[in-house]
Amino acid sequence: MRCLFMPKIGLFFVIIVNFSVIEALAESTSPHHSVYTVNNINQLYESEGKAQSLAGLVSPSQQPQSSLMRNNTLQQGSTAAQAGSVLGSADGVKQASTSSTAASSSRVRVDAYGTSSPQSIAPYTTAGAYATSTSSSTSATSVAVTSAPWRATGKLYFNVKGKPYECTAAMIMPGLLVTAAHCVYDFGTNTSAGWHTDFVFAPAQTDSTRPYGSWTATSEIVPTPYYNGTDTCTQRGIVCNDDIAILTMATQSGKLPGAVVGWYGYAWNGYSYVTSFGGASLASLTQLGYPEALDSGVRMERTDGIGSYWTSGNLKNTVMGSAQTGGSSGGPWLANFGTRPTVGSGANLGSSSNSNVIVGVTSWGYTTVGDNVQGASWFGTDTEYPASSYTDSKGVNRGAGNIGFLIRQACNAAPDHC
C-alpha cells in the first residue's frame, strides 16, 4: 500500500501568548508560528507502509465513559487489519466480505450498526465521497470530491517528532483551517516541544492527485486548556471539551485557499439539534474524512448519521455512528450538507436554513474494530469558554464558546483571512 507524507521542509520557532490579562485564565489560546522555506510545495513524497490500528483500551459496550476511547490521529507506516475474501457484485465492482460465512444467520443484521455499538446512538452510512464512474462526463461536477461543497475538506499532513502523520481538516474561513487539537499539539505538554510541525493541507485529494495543490500553515492555535492539560476530559487528552484547533494558511499567488476551494459556515450551542426520541438532543450530520482503513486513506469518505449531544459533568461532546478510523481526526461534522435546492410552493426544507455548517470535528472513536462510534468536541459554551459571544477587534461577533473564541483570536491576528 502506498502512503503519502510530507517530510520536514522548514524551520520553526514558537511564540506562546497568554491572553488571560483580558480574559479568564482558561479563556486563552496558545499560538505557534511557523516559517517555511519551500522549493516545490506541490511535490509528493512517498513512503511504503501500512495503516496503524491503534491499541484498544476497554471493550466499548456502553455509551462514552472514562477509559473507553482513543484519539483518531493515524501514524503512517504501521500494521493494518487483514482484509477479507473478495466477491463479485452484479455490476462487476468488487466488494469485500469478512469471511465465507458472510451470508450466515449471524450476519443477518443492519451492518451500519457495527458489531456491538450502542444502537441508540450508532445508525449511520459510511461510503466513499466519489463516483464509481464518471459516465460520459469528465467535468469536475461529476466527481463529488473535487466539487463544492466537498472540496473545502482535505488531508492534513504533519510531523510528530520527525515522523509523518495525517489527519483531516476543512476550510472554515477564507484563510482559516479547522481540525482537531490533537492533530496540532500533544495534549498537556505545556511547552513548545508539544507542537507538531510541517503542516500541509491538500484539499480534495484523491489518490495521488491534488487538484487544488498543497497549502502550508503560517500559524496554529490550540486552546490553552488543551495546551497545558487542564481541559475537561474523560481521561488525559481523550474525549475532551476543546479538542479543536485553527490553522492560519499561507497564500499562493496572492490567493488564500478559501478563494480557490471555498469554505464552510460554522455554528454553536446545538445548531440544527432537536429534542427527539426519548428526550435526546439529536441532529442529522455528515462527517467527512480520510480514514486510512478505507481506500488506503487517499480518498475522502462520507458518513451520514444521527449525532447525539452527550454530557457528563462539565464535559460536552457529540457522539455518532461511523465506520471511519485513524486519519479521520479533524474532519468536519456538518449540518445540512450538500447543495441546497430551489424550493417551490409545495415543499419546505425545515427550520435550519443554512447549508454546510460545521458543528464539530472528529476527535475520538471506540477502540474495538467494528464497534463503530466516534465523537467530537461540542462547538459552543463550556466550562473553559463560557461566554455567549466573542467579538473580534473589528466588532464582528465570532460566536459562542470554544469555537467563537478560537475564531476571534485567529481573526484578530490575521483579519484579512476572515
C-alpha positions in Angstrom: 0.0 0.0 0.0 1.2 3.5 -0.8 1.1 6.2 1.8 1.9 9.8 1.2 3.6 12.1 3.6 5.3 15.5 3.6 8.8 15.4 5.2 10.4 18.2 7.1 10.6 21.3 4.9 11.5 24.2 7.0 12.4 25.8 10.3 10.1 26.7 13.1 10.0 29.0 16.1 7.4 29.3 18.8 5.7 32.2 20.4 3.4 31.5 23.3 0.9 34.2 24.2 -1.4 34.2 27.2 -4.5 36.4 26.8 -5.6 35.9 30.4 -5.0 39.6 31.1 -8.2 40.4 29.3 -10.0 37.0 29.8 -10.5 34.4 32.5 -7.4 32.3 32.9 -8.9 29.3 30.9 -10.1 31.6 28.2 -7.0 31.8 26.2 -5.3 30.3 23.2 -1.7 29.2 22.6 -0.4 30.0 19.1 2.5 28.5 17.3 4.1 30.5 14.4 5.6 28.5 11.5 8.1 29.7 9.0 8.5 27.7 5.8 11.2 27.6 3.2 9.9 25.6 0.3 11.2 25.0 -3.2 8.3 22.9 -4.6 5.3 22.7 -2.3 3.3 20.5 -4.8 5.9 17.7 -4.8 4.6 14.5 -3.5 6.8 12.4 -1.2 6.1 8.7 -1.0 6.6 6.1 1.7 5.7 2.5 1.8 3.8 1.3 4.9 0.6 0.1 6.4 -2.1 1.8 8.4 -1.9 1.6 12.2 -4.8 0.2 14.1 -4.3 2.0 17.4 -4.3 -0.2 20.6 -7.6 -0.7 22.3 -8.4 0.2 25.9 -11.7 -1.2 27.1 -14.4 -3.0 25.2 -16.9 -0.3 24.1 -20.1 -1.9 25.2 -21.8 1.2 26.6 -22.0 4.9 26.0 -18.9 7.0 26.5 -17.2 6.8 29.8 -13.7 7.2 31.1 -11.2 4.7 29.5 -13.4 3.8 26.6 -12.0 5.9 23.8 -8.9 6.8 21.8 -7.8 9.6 19.7 -8.1 9.1 15.9 -4.8 10.5 14.6 -3.2 8.0 12.4 0.6 7.4 12.1 1.7 6.1 8.7 3.8 3.0 8.4 2.2 0.5 10.8 0.0 -2.6 10.8 -3.4 -2.7 9.1 -6.3 -5.1 9.8 -6.3 -8.1 7.5 -8.7 -7.8 4.5 -11.5 -10.4 4.0 -12.3 -12.5 1.0 -13.4 -10.9 -2.3 -16.7 -11.5 -4.1 -18.0 -10.1 -7.3 -21.1 -7.9 -7.4 -23.7 -7.7 -10.1 -22.1 -4.7 -11.8 -18.7 -6.1 -11.8 -17.4 -4.0 -9.0 -15.5 -5.9 -6.3 -16.8 -6.0 -2.8 -15.2 -7.4 0.4 -16.6 -9.9 2.8 -15.1 -10.7 6.2 -15.5 -14.4 5.7 -17.1 -17.1 3.6 -20.0 -17.2 6.1 -20.9 -13.6 5.4 -24.5 -14.6 4.5 -25.0 -16.8 7.5 -27.7 -16.1 10.1 -25.1 -14.5 12.4 -24.7 -11.7 9.8 -28.4 -11.1 9.2 -28.4 -7.6 10.7 -28.1 -4.0 9.7 -24.4 -3.7 9.1 -24.5 0.1 9.7 -24.9 -0.5 13.4 -21.5 -2.0 13.6 -20.9 -5.3 15.6 -21.8 -4.2 19.1 -22.1 -0.4 19.3 -24.9 1.0 21.3 -27.7 1.1 18.7 -29.4 4.1 20.3 -26.6 6.3 19.0 -25.0 4.4 16.2 -27.1 4.2 13.0 -25.1 5.6 10.0 -23.9 5.1 6.5 -20.3 5.4 5.5 -19.3 5.5 1.8 -16.8 7.0 -0.5 -17.3 10.6 -1.4 -16.6 9.9 -5.1 -18.4 8.2 -8.0 -17.5 4.7 -9.2 -17.8 6.0 -12.8 -17.9 9.5 -14.4 -20.1 8.0 -17.2 -19.6 10.1 -20.3 -18.6 13.2 -18.4 -15.2 14.2 -17.1 -16.2 17.5 -15.6 -15.4 18.4 -12.0 -19.1 18.5 -11.2 -19.4 14.8 -12.0 -16.9 13.8 -9.3 -18.0 14.8 -5.8 -14.8 15.3 -4.0 -13.4 17.9 -6.5 -16.6 19.9 -6.4 -18.2 22.2 -3.9 -19.1 21.6 -1.1 -16.8 18.6 -0.7 -13.6 20.3 -1.9 -13.3 22.5 1.1 -12.2 19.4 3.1 -8.9 17.7 2.6 -6.0 15.7 4.0 -3.7 17.4 6.6 -0.1 16.1 6.7 2.2 16.9 9.5 5.2 15.6 11.5 5.3 14.5 15.1 8.9 14.4 16.4 10.0 13.8 12.8 7.6 11.1 12.0 4.8 11.6 9.4 1.2 11.6 10.5 -2.1 12.6 8.8 -5.5 13.9 9.8 -8.4 15.6 8.0 -9.2 19.4 8.0 -11.6 21.8 6.5 -11.7 25.5 5.5 -13.9 27.5 7.9 -12.9 31.0 6.7 -11.2 32.2 3.6 -7.8 31.7 5.2 -8.5 29.6 8.3 -8.5 25.8 8.6 -10.2 23.9 11.4 -9.1 20.5 12.7 -8.7 18.6 15.9 -6.2 20.0 18.5 -4.6 16.6 18.9 -3.6 16.8 15.2 -1.7 20.0 16.1 -0.4 19.6 19.7 0.4 16.9 22.2 -2.2 17.4 25.0 -0.9 18.8 28.2 2.8 19.1 27.1 2.7 22.8 28.3 5.9 23.6 26.3 6.9 24.4 22.8 8.0 20.8 22.4 4.4 19.7 22.1 3.8 21.4 18.8 3.5 19.2 15.7 5.3 20.6 12.6 5.3 20.9 8.8 1.6 21.2 8.2 0.5 20.7 4.6 -3.2 20.8 3.6 -4.3 19.1 0.4 -7.9 19.9 -0.3 -10.0 17.3 -2.2 -7.0 15.0 -2.6 -7.9 11.8 -4.5 -5.3 9.0 -4.7 -2.0 10.8 -5.6 -3.8 13.8 -7.2 -4.0 17.2 -5.5 -6.4 19.1 -7.8 -6.1 22.3 -5.8 -2.5 22.0 -4.8 -0.9 22.0 -1.3 -1.1 24.8 1.2 1.1 25.4 4.2 0.2 27.0 7.6 1.8 30.1 8.9 0.5 29.7 12.5 -1.5 27.2 14.6 -3.8 27.9 17.5 -5.0 25.5 20.2 -7.0 26.2 23.4 -4.7 26.9 26.3 -6.6 24.3 28.5 -5.6 21.7 25.9 -2.1 23.1 25.7 -1.5 22.9 29.5 -3.6 19.8 30.2 -6.4 21.4 32.3 -9.1 20.8 29.7 -12.2 18.8 30.8 -11.7 15.2 29.5 -12.8 11.7 30.5 -9.1 10.8 30.6 -5.9 12.5 29.7 -6.3 14.1 26.2 -9.2 11.8 25.2 -12.9 12.8 24.9 -12.3 16.5 25.8 -14.3 19.7 25.7 -11.8 21.5 23.5 -10.1 19.2 21.0 -10.3 21.9 18.3 -7.6 23.9 16.5 -7.4 26.7 14.0 -4.6 27.0 11.4 -3.9 30.2 9.6 -2.9 29.4 6.0 -0.4 30.9 3.7 -1.3 32.5 0.4 -0.4 31.2 -3.1 -0.1 33.6 -6.0 -1.8 36.2 -3.7 -4.8 33.9 -3.0 -6.0 32.3 0.2 -7.1 28.6 -0.1 -10.7 29.6 0.6 -10.7 31.7 -2.6 -9.9 28.6 -4.5 -12.0 25.8 -2.9 -14.5 27.8 -0.8 -15.2 27.4 2.9 -17.9 26.2 5.3 -20.0 28.0 7.8 -19.9 27.1 11.4 -22.4 27.3 14.3 -22.5 26.6 18.0 -24.7 25.6 21.0 -26.7 23.0 19.2 -27.5 24.5 15.8 -29.8 22.0 14.0 -30.2 19.8 17.1 -33.8 18.9 18.2 -35.1 17.2 21.3 -36.4 13.9 19.9 -36.9 10.2 20.6 -36.9 9.8 24.3 -35.7 13.3 25.1 -32.3 13.0 23.4 -30.8 16.1 21.7 -30.2 14.8 18.1 -29.0 16.2 14.8 -28.7 14.8 11.3 -25.0 15.2 10.5 -22.5 14.5 7.7 -18.9 13.6 8.6 -16.1 13.9 6.0 -12.7 12.4 6.5 -9.7 10.5 5.2 -9.6 7.3 7.3 -6.6 5.1 6.5 -8.5 1.9 6.8 -10.9 2.9 4.0 -9.5 3.3 0.4 -6.0 3.3 1.9 -6.6 6.8 3.3 -6.2 8.5 -0.1 -9.9 9.1 -0.9 -12.4 11.1 1.0 -15.1 9.2 2.8 -18.6 10.4 3.9 -20.6 9.3 6.9 -24.3 10.3 7.3 -25.8 9.6 10.7 -27.5 10.9 13.8 -25.4 13.0 16.2 -26.4 12.7 19.8 -25.5 15.5 22.3 -23.7 13.8 25.2 -22.7 15.3 28.6 -21.0 14.0 31.7 -20.5 16.6 34.5 -18.7 19.5 32.7 -18.0 17.5 29.6 -19.8 18.2 26.4 -19.5 16.1 23.2 -21.4 14.9 20.2 -21.5 11.1 19.5 -22.5 9.4 16.3 -22.1 6.1 14.5 -19.3 5.9 11.9 -17.1 3.4 10.2 -14.3 5.9 9.8 -10.9 5.3 11.6 -7.5 6.7 12.2 -6.8 9.6 9.8 -10.4 10.9 10.0 -9.5 13.1 13.1 -10.2 16.8 12.5 -12.7 16.1 9.7 -15.8 18.3 9.8 -19.2 17.3 11.2 -21.7 19.3 9.0 -25.3 20.1 9.4 -27.4 20.5 6.2 -24.6 19.2 4.0 -25.0 19.5 0.2 -26.3 21.7 -2.5 -29.5 23.5 -1.4 -32.2 23.0 -4.0 -34.6 25.7 -5.2 -37.7 25.3 -3.1 -41.1 25.8 -4.7 -44.6 26.3 -3.1 -45.3 22.6 -2.1 -42.2 22.0 0.0 -40.2 23.3 2.9 -36.7 22.2 3.8 -37.2 22.9 7.5 -36.3 25.5 10.1 -32.5 25.4 9.7 -32.0 27.5 6.7 -28.2 27.5 6.3 -26.3 24.8 4.4 -22.9 23.2 5.0 -22.4 24.3 8.6 -19.7 22.8 10.8 -20.8 22.0 14.3 -17.8 19.8 15.4 -14.7 18.0 14.2 -13.8 14.3 14.6 -11.9 13.8 17.9 -12.1 10.2 19.1 -13.5 6.7 18.4 -14.2 3.4 20.1 -11.3 1.0 20.4 -12.6 -2.2 19.0 -12.8 -2.8 15.2 -16.4 -2.9 14.2 -17.7 -1.0 17.3 -18.3 2.0 15.1 -18.8 5.1 17.2 -17.0 8.4 17.0 -17.2 11.7 18.9 -16.5 15.4 18.5 -15.9 18.2 21.0 -19.1 20.3 21.2 -18.9 23.6 19.4 -20.2 26.1 21.9 -20.1 27.2 25.5 -18.3 25.1 28.1 -16.5 25.4 31.4 -13.4 26.7 29.7 -15.1 29.1 27.3 -18.4 30.2 28.9 -19.2 33.4 27.0 -22.2 33.5 24.7 -20.4 36.0 22.4 -16.8 36.7 21.4 -16.4 39.8 19.4 -13.2 40.5 17.4 -11.3 43.7 17.0 -13.5 44.7 14.1 -16.6 44.4 16.1 -17.7 41.1 14.5 -19.3 38.5 16.8 -17.4 35.3 16.0 -19.7 33.1 18.1 -20.1 31.5 21.5 -17.8 29.2 23.5 -14.7 27.5 22.3 -15.2 27.9 18.5 -16.1 31.6 18.9 -13.1 32.3 21.0 -10.7 30.5 18.6 -12.0 32.2 15.5 -11.9 35.6 17.3 -8.3 35.1 18.2 -7.3 34.0 14.7 -9.2 36.9 13.1 -7.6 39.4 15.4 -4.2 38.1 14.4 -5.0 37.8 10.7 -8.1 39.9 9.9 -7.5 39.5 6.1 -8.0 35.8 6.5 -11.6 36.0 7.9 
